């Protein structure tokens, strides 16, 4: 099968990693995979390393709230949208793709290009549109009408669609590779030792973003626990997005205000987090805005580190409250402090949760599970393609020369 996937960025973040894992598996199984990206970035080389063809189209129309706030920005988006549709349609005809996969809700052009060229289209929805309820009322129908199948990365993401459109939605959780649970205990111990071997090590992983990601809630909870658990260190893994440097400043100011400067360690961006998660006693996901899925939860569960997370978005679908971790209400530092205190005070409960985390990851969130569901959807589509295009084998064969001539980066 020849597959085209269109993604909204060449940077590396949760959706990019999820896409890479899925496409890498498709390539391994003998499928020819192409990806369209809007520019250069670290994702390009990672795709190429696994034999995935990359096409760059910098004017690719991507919905961006900052751009659409101005009249000039809206006009520029409309022009790029038109150009993107025609460019993608030409690519689809030239390459003879069997199925088109759009990996983000913020890229509207691939669906229309697939419609024009008669290709079946699968749309992967990984975002919430709660900030734009009026837009979503209309846009969800655009998504539904131009998709043979909609894939949502959580039940929470699926629920934002109208009841009629939900029938078209399949939920596929972001799966992790089997080796996501394989750790180097010595490396984990070295990381812990570098922080002074505290009795308790609690981590928070993700983009530093005031209010949205909720790191400040953890700081406030830590202040409440300061006397009860004095030998505790908190590790903040991640950095701010460009332009949001003030969020880090505000977080440092809050830590200083609470007298916790010696308790918090900022580790910045780290490449392989498996051993870091294994070094933590607990992982906290204090998001105050809905996370469509939240890969941090699953990454931590894979190595057996229980998670304390907010009861919002896709997080409660991953954490079985009281079995694999604990849930608390968004923004409730008292509830978070209570949950952390409960787990730090009950070793038997924490250890049982660690075992339950590993089992839940293997049974529900492995790449095998996700890939099986995704390949079934693609398989259904390709059978329908063959029915629609009796000469599709010839079309793919004839497009082989043009594929060889297409410039990849």
SULTAJO-V578896 format. One record per backbone hydrogen bond with DSSP energy under -0.5 kcal/mol. CO is the residue of the C=O (numbers start at 1). NH is the residue of the N-H. If there is no record, write none. Layout:
# SULTAJO-V578896
CO:NH
CO:NH
This chain:
# SULTAJO-V578896
1:3
1:32
2:98
2:99
3:34
4:101
5:36
6:103
10:43
11:13
13:17
14:18
15:19
16:20
17:21
18:22
19:23
20:24
21:25
22:26
23:27
24:28
25:29
26:31
27:30
31:33
32:3
33:53
34:5
35:55
36:7
37:57
41:44
41:45
42:46
43:47
44:48
45:49
46:50
47:50
47:52
48:51
53:35
54:409
55:37
57:60
60:62
64:68
65:69
66:69
67:70
70:74
71:75
72:76
73:77
74:78
75:79
76:80
77:81
78:82
79:83
80:84
81:85
82:86
83:87
84:88
85:89
86:90
87:91
88:92
89:93
90:94
91:95
92:96
92:97
98:120
99:4
100:122
101:6
101:103
102:124
104:107
106:63
106:108
108:112
109:113
110:114
111:115
112:116
113:117
114:118
114:119
115:118
120:100
121:148
121:149
122:102
122:124
123:125
123:151
124:126
125:153
129:132
130:133
132:136
133:137
134:138
135:138
135:139
136:140
138:141
138:142
139:143
140:144
141:145
142:146
144:147
149:123
150:152
150:170
151:125
152:172
154:158
155:159
156:160
157:160
158:161
162:166
163:167
164:167
165:168
166:169
168:150
170:152
170:172
176:367
177:180
178:181
179:182
181:183
183:185
184:188
185:189
186:190
187:191
188:192
189:193
190:194
191:195
192:195
192:197
193:196
200:233
201:281
201:282
202:235
203:284
204:237
207:209
209:213
209:214
210:212
211:288
212:288
212:289
214:217
214:218
215:219
216:220
217:221
218:222
219:223
220:224
221:225
222:226
223:226
225:229
227:230
230:232
231:199
231:200
233:202
234:236
234:265
235:204
235:237
236:238
236:267
236:268
237:206
239:208
241:244
244:247
244:248
245:248
245:249
246:250
247:251
248:252
249:253
250:254
251:255
252:256
253:257
254:258
255:260
256:259
260:263
260:264
263:234
265:236
265:267
268:238
271:273
273:277
274:278
275:279
276:280
277:280
282:203
283:308
284:205
285:310
290:292
291:314
294:297
294:298
295:299
296:300
297:301
298:302
299:303
300:303
300:305
301:304
304:306
306:283
307:309
307:326
308:285
309:328
310:312
312:315
314:317
314:318
315:318
315:319
318:320
319:321
320:323
320:324
320:325
324:307
325:322
326:309
328:311
329:332
331:333
332:336
333:337
334:338
335:339
336:340
337:341
338:342
339:343
340:344
341:345
343:346
346:350
347:351
348:352
349:353
350:354
351:355
352:356
353:357
354:358
355:359
356:360
357:361
358:362
359:363
360:364
360:365
361:365
365:176
366:370
367:371
368:372
369:373
370:374
371:375
372:376
373:377
374:378
375:379
376:380
377:381
378:382
379:383
380:384
381:385
382:386
383:387
384:388
385:389
388:390
389:392
391:395
392:396
393:397
394:398
395:399
397:400
399:403
400:404
401:405
402:406
403:406
